[in-house]
Amino acid sequence: MKYSYLCSLASILLLLGCKDKLAPVCSDAIKPLLSTEQTEFDTDDPAIWINKADSAKSLIIGTDKENGGGIYAFDLQGKIVNKFTGMARPNNVDIAYDFPYKGGLIDIAVVTERNKGVIRIFKLPELIPIDNGGVKVFQTQTKKYYNQPMGIALYEKQTSQIKVFYAIVGRKSGPSENYLWQYELSADAKGNITGKLVRKFGSYSGNKEIEAIAVDNELGYVYYSDETAGVRKYYADPDKGNKQLAFFAQKDAKRDHEGIAIYKKDSTTGYIIVSDQQDNSILIYPRQGDTANVNQHTLLVKLPVSAIECDGLEASSVRLNNQFEKGMLVMMSNGKVFQYYDWKVIQEQINKKMVD
């Protein structure tokens, strides 16, 4: 499970174009199939929108996190096909399907807009804003950074009658408890979208911040990176209480635990993937937990990747095209890009490292 830390000449040359003291890319790092076109400022967090009619026309939705930045849509060749810019430091993004809107069902991307204290809702795939400027979050918070949303993940709860949509939102800073706030999203007949606060939960170490959040919709869990401390796990359903179910990966990262993604082999098994930012690697954990305990997630492997100091990542097991037959891993990388990895290559390395 160990790998070489020697860096290739190519990696060193790559880093010369980036800011000083970035983590080096290792000579045995997994290489992406391609990188996207550059955004204007600084990429941060991706999401994958699956086109149900034609998976080859699926899109990568990613944020460009500066004042003036925005949300971008890339095709599977990495080309920018749409964008919405001029935002006040957009940060993280997640996607939901079949959201009730004006008598129909639409797919949406929900983005945190940090310096406005709102979450933004966009219709997919066009990236049309449908939120009248945004839904305010953390409105009662007055301490510095407590009202600046950063991380977001969407949870869909199927009741006997309807599907309920929730946004679980993190922020730049907050208290040691109740760091995350959960909002129920809904639209009235005219299309006005509101966010009803339904829960405050989640412990915080106080070390850095909580940005990366991921929901396992089928199993009903939410995970988030308490940077430098570890990954915490709770129920995503607000009706199931606020007990912390797990706190893992505490000693597995070099420093910052960052992006979180879930690769689903089937409805219950797969992997939890965490980016180890300063090590340019990904940490792989069993989605279903260890054999004797579903809430114990022991590190399976650590894999070196070419993404430089990755802030955010996303994964899908859906066959997209001939390049991504088993799905893909998308990683933010310094250089204003997102990198696309063929999951078959990731799986081969997981299998190899576990045998070694």
C-alpha positions in Angstrom: 0.0 0.0 0.0 3.0 2.3 -0.2 4.1 4.1 -3.3 7.1 5.9 -4.6 7.5 9.6 -3.7 10.0 10.3 -6.4 8.9 12.9 -8.8 9.4 12.9 -12.5 11.0 15.7 -14.5 7.7 16.2 -16.3 6.0 16.8 -12.9 8.6 19.3 -11.9 8.2 21.2 -15.1 4.5 21.2 -14.7 4.8 22.8 -11.2 7.0 25.6 -12.5 4.0 27.1 -14.1 2.0 27.0 -10.8 2.4 28.9 -7.6 5.3 28.1 -5.2 5.4 25.2 -2.8 2.7 23.1 -4.4 2.8 19.4 -3.7 4.8 17.5 -6.4 3.2 14.9 -8.7 4.8 11.5 -8.3 6.4 9.6 -11.1 3.9 6.7 -10.6 0.9 8.9 -10.4 -2.3 7.8 -12.3 -2.7 10.0 -15.3 -6.0 11.5 -16.5 -7.4 10.8 -19.9 -7.8 14.5 -20.4 -8.1 17.9 -18.8 -10.8 20.5 -19.4 -10.3 23.8 -21.0 -9.3 26.4 -18.4 -11.6 28.6 -16.5 -10.8 32.2 -15.8 -9.8 32.1 -12.1 -9.5 29.0 -10.0 -11.5 25.7 -10.3 -12.8 24.2 -7.1 -15.6 21.6 -7.1 -17.1 19.4 -9.8 -20.3 17.5 -10.2 -21.4 15.0 -12.9 -24.7 15.5 -14.7 -25.9 12.3 -16.4 -27.9 12.8 -19.5 -30.5 10.1 -19.1 -31.5 10.2 -22.8 -27.9 9.8 -24.0 -25.1 9.3 -21.5 -22.5 10.3 -24.0 -23.9 13.8 -23.8 -23.5 14.0 -20.0 -21.8 17.1 -18.6 -19.3 18.0 -15.9 -20.5 21.0 -13.9 -17.7 22.8 -12.1 -17.2 26.0 -10.1 -14.6 28.8 -10.7 -14.2 30.3 -7.2 -13.4 34.0 -7.3 -15.4 37.2 -7.3 -16.4 37.4 -11.0 -16.2 33.6 -11.3 -19.1 31.3 -11.9 -20.3 27.8 -12.9 -19.2 26.0 -16.0 -20.5 23.1 -18.0 -17.9 20.9 -19.8 -18.6 18.1 -22.2 -16.9 14.7 -22.0 -14.1 16.0 -24.2 -13.4 18.8 -21.7 -14.7 21.6 -23.8 -16.7 24.4 -22.2 -20.2 24.2 -23.6 -21.9 26.7 -21.2 -21.2 29.0 -18.3 -22.7 31.5 -16.0 -20.2 34.0 -14.5 -20.1 37.3 -12.6 -20.9 35.5 -9.3 -19.6 36.5 -5.8 -17.1 33.7 -5.2 -19.0 30.5 -6.1 -17.6 27.5 -4.2 -19.2 24.1 -4.3 -21.9 22.4 -6.5 -24.1 19.4 -6.4 -26.9 18.1 -8.7 -30.4 16.7 -8.3 -32.7 15.1 -10.8 -36.5 15.5 -11.3 -37.0 18.6 -9.1 -40.7 19.8 -9.3 -40.8 23.1 -11.0 -43.7 25.0 -12.6 -45.8 21.8 -13.1 -42.9 19.7 -14.5 -39.7 18.0 -13.4 -36.3 19.5 -14.1 -32.6 18.7 -13.2 -30.9 21.3 -11.2 -27.4 22.3 -10.1 -27.2 24.0 -6.7 -24.1 26.2 -6.0 -22.9 28.1 -2.9 -22.3 31.8 -3.5 -20.1 32.6 -0.6 -19.8 36.3 -0.6 -23.6 36.8 -1.0 -24.6 34.3 1.7 -26.8 32.4 -0.7 -27.2 29.1 -2.6 -28.0 29.4 -6.3 -30.2 27.1 -8.3 -29.6 26.5 -12.0 -31.7 24.5 -14.5 -29.7 21.9 -16.3 -28.2 21.5 -18.8 -28.7 25.1 -19.9 -27.3 26.6 -16.6 -30.2 29.0 -16.4 -30.7 30.6 -13.0 -34.2 30.0 -11.6 -33.8 31.3 -8.1 -34.4 35.1 -8.3 -30.9 35.8 -7.1 -30.5 33.0 -4.6 -31.8 31.4 -1.4 -30.3 32.9 1.7 -28.6 30.6 4.2 -27.1 31.1 7.7 -29.1 34.3 8.0 -29.0 34.5 11.8 -25.2 34.2 12.0 -23.2 37.3 12.7 -19.7 36.1 13.5 -17.1 36.5 10.8 -17.3 33.7 8.2 -20.2 32.0 10.0 -22.6 33.1 7.3 -20.4 32.4 4.2 -21.6 29.1 2.6 -18.9 26.9 1.0 -19.7 23.2 0.9 -23.0 21.7 -0.3 -24.6 18.3 -1.0 -28.1 17.5 -2.0 -30.2 14.7 -0.5 -33.4 13.3 -1.9 -35.9 11.6 0.5 -38.6 9.5 -1.0 -41.7 9.5 1.1 -44.9 7.5 0.5 -46.3 10.3 -1.6 -43.6 12.7 -2.8 -39.8 13.2 -3.0 -38.4 15.8 -0.7 -35.2 17.7 -1.7 -32.7 18.9 0.8 -29.5 21.0 0.6 -26.9 20.3 3.3 -24.7 23.4 3.6 -21.3 24.0 5.2 -19.5 27.3 5.7 -16.2 29.0 6.0 -16.2 28.8 9.8 -18.7 27.9 12.6 -19.2 26.6 16.1 -18.0 23.2 17.4 -21.5 21.8 17.0 -24.2 22.4 14.5 -21.8 23.5 11.8 -23.9 22.2 9.0 -27.4 23.5 8.3 -30.0 21.5 6.3 -32.6 23.2 4.1 -35.7 21.7 2.4 -35.9 23.1 -1.1 -39.2 23.6 -2.9 -40.8 25.7 -5.5 -44.3 27.2 -5.6 -46.6 27.2 -8.6 -45.0 30.3 -9.9 -41.5 28.8 -9.6 -40.4 30.8 -6.6 -37.8 28.6 -4.8 -37.5 28.6 -1.0 -35.2 26.9 1.5 -36.8 25.9 4.8 -34.3 25.3 7.6 -35.0 21.8 9.0 -31.9 20.9 10.9 -28.6 22.0 12.4 -26.0 19.3 13.1 -22.4 18.2 12.7 -19.3 18.4 14.9 -16.3 20.6 14.0 -12.7 20.3 15.2 -12.0 24.0 14.9 -8.8 23.2 12.9 -9.6 24.7 9.5 -13.0 24.5 7.8 -15.7 22.2 6.5 -16.1 22.4 2.7 -16.4 19.0 1.1 -19.7 17.3 1.7 -21.1 14.2 0.0 -24.4 12.3 0.3 -25.0 8.6 -0.3 -28.6 8.8 -1.3 -29.3 5.1 -1.5 -27.8 4.3 1.9 -28.9 7.6 3.5 -25.6 8.9 4.8 -23.9 12.3 4.6 -20.1 12.6 4.9 -18.0 15.7 5.3 -14.3 16.5 5.6 -13.3 18.2 8.8 -10.1 19.5 7.3 -6.9 18.1 9.0 -9.1 16.2 11.4 -10.9 13.5 9.4 -14.1 12.5 7.8 -17.4 12.5 9.7 -20.5 10.5 9.0 -24.2 11.2 9.9 -27.6 10.2 8.7 -28.8 12.4 5.8 -32.4 12.1 6.9 -33.2 14.9 9.4 -35.8 12.6 11.0 -33.1 10.1 12.0 -31.3 12.4 14.5 -28.0 14.1 14.8 -25.8 11.3 16.2 -22.3 11.1 14.7 -22.0 7.6 13.2 -18.3 7.6 12.3 -15.2 9.7 12.4 -12.6 8.1 10.1 -9.5 8.9 8.0 -8.1 10.8 11.0 -4.5 9.7 10.4 -4.6 8.9 6.7 -4.0 12.3 5.1 -0.8 14.3 4.9 -2.7 17.4 6.1 -6.1 18.4 4.5 -8.9 15.9 3.9 -10.6 17.6 1.0 -13.0 16.4 -1.7 -15.3 13.5 -1.1 -17.0 11.3 -3.8 -18.9 8.0 -3.7 -18.4 5.4 -6.4 -21.4 3.0 -6.4 -20.8 -0.5 -7.7 -24.4 -1.3 -6.9 -27.1 -0.1 -4.6 -25.1 -0.9 -1.4 -21.4 -1.4 -2.3 -18.6 0.7 -3.7 -16.0 3.2 -2.5 -15.8 6.5 -0.6 -13.0 8.6 -2.2 -11.3 11.4 -0.4 -8.6 13.7 -1.9 -5.4 14.0 0.2 -4.7 17.5 -0.9 -1.0 18.0 0.0 -0.1 14.5 -1.0 -1.6 14.6 -4.5 -3.3 11.3 -3.8 -6.8 9.8 -3.2 -7.8 7.7 -0.2 -10.1 4.8 -0.9 -12.5 3.4 1.8 -15.3 0.8 1.6 -18.7 2.5 1.0 -20.5 -0.4 2.8 -18.1 -0.2 5.8 -16.0 -3.0 7.2 -17.4 -6.5 7.4 -18.4 -6.4 11.0 -19.4 -2.7 11.2 -21.1 -0.6 8.5 -19.9 2.6 10.3 -16.3 1.7 10.4 -14.4 2.7 7.2 -10.8 1.4 7.2 -8.5 2.7 4.5 -8.2 0.2 1.6 -5.5 1.9 -0.5 -3.9 5.3 -1.2 -3.4 6.1 -4.9 -1.1 8.8 -6.3 -2.8 11.0 -8.9 -1.8 13.7 -11.3 -4.3 16.3 -10.0 -2.3 19.0 -8.1 -3.6 19.9 -4.6 -7.2 18.7 -5.4 -9.9 20.7 -3.6 -12.9 18.8 -5.0 -13.8 15.6 -6.8 -16.7 13.6 -8.0 -17.3 10.0 -9.3 -19.9 8.1 -11.3 -20.1 4.4 -12.2 -22.5 5.1 -15.1 -21.1 4.1 -18.6 -20.7 7.4 -20.4 -18.9 6.5 -23.6 -16.2 4.2 -24.9 -13.6 6.2 -22.9 -15.5 5.9 -19.7 -17.1 2.4 -19.8 -17.0 1.9 -16.1 -17.6 5.6 -15.3 -15.2 8.3 -14.3 -13.5 10.2 -11.5 -13.3 14.0 -12.0 -10.8 16.0 -10.0 -10.1 19.7 -9.6 -6.4 20.5 -10.3 -4.4 23.6 -10.0 -4.0 25.3 -13.3 -7.7 26.3 -13.6 -8.8 22.8 -14.9 -10.6 19.6 -14.0 -9.1 16.3 -14.8 -11.0 13.3 -16.1 -9.9 9.8 -15.0 -11.1 6.5 -16.5 -12.5 4.5 -13.6 -11.2 1.3 -15.1 -7.7 2.5 -14.5 -8.5 3.5 -10.9 -10.1 0.1 -10.3 -7.0 -1.7 -11.7 -4.8 0.2 -9.3 -7.1 -0.5 -6.4 -6.9 -4.2 -7.2 -3.2 -4.1 -7.6 -2.5 -2.2 -4.4 -4.8 -4.5 -2.3 -2.9 -7.6 -3.6 0.4 -5.9 -2.9 
